[in-house]
Amino acid sequence: MTARTPLIAGNWKMNGSTESSQQLISSLCSGVSNDGDRNMLLCPPYPYLHIAAEALKNKAIMLGAQNIAMEPDSGAFTGEVSGLMLKNCGCQYVIVGHSERRALYGETDEVVSSKFIVAQAQGLQPILCVGETLEEREAGQTQNVVRRQIQKVIDSAGSTAFSSAVVAYEPVWAIGTGLTATPDQAQETHSFIRSLISEQDATIASLMQIIYGGSMKSENAKELLSMEDVDGGLVGGASLNAEEFLAIFQAA
Ligand code: 13P
């Protein structure tokens, strides 16, 4: 086992029902053993967090949320959910800066870095998503985009903040499209991300988990996860199927 324990996280996005969530969790619980060699994390929609927390009590699966309010304190913010509330629901992690939030809900690098900071202030580990669009990749801008997205968080939170955070590299063109970054493409950007943090603090960089997201499934997981700087996966579609998700977990 390396210093970086693989993390396999399921981002359910806006999918499922009470019943299907309970079924999925129960199938996952029976398939996961607590050997400590890898960790599983589930990020269900907000309304199912309580159900999930109940079902995951004393189980070797962790709980996270898909989003968090950027406001640190409670108040008149209709529709928002605070870090404290997520903590109360049993969350240990929260996804920030997912490309769907950036593209569909206008979240800027500033908003994302505020959410990152608010999450950590509540003792939640942010999973900071970064990644380029197809257009940006074709224009040779992948590293510039990823650098800009990470630098904003370094500027606001400081590089030491990455000692309790996860970075997820999710090339936008690979999300939900069936297209996957090749293991070499993933490794190249993961290693670049680690080098960005390493410029600030080599120890933090070497311990930081950088996970890959974008059409990860059982058939490509092993190859991706075998790359040196790929420390896990942030899985969308395939995390809704217990058999698929467990196979990815086993591949880690
Ligand atoms: P897919 O695995 O469905 O491509 O989604 C990836 C993702 O966006 C995880 O956050």
Residues whose N, C-alpha, C, O or C-beta is under 5 A from the ligand:
A	BS01	13P	N11 A174 I175 G176 T177 G213 G214 S215 M216 L234 V235 G236 G237 A238
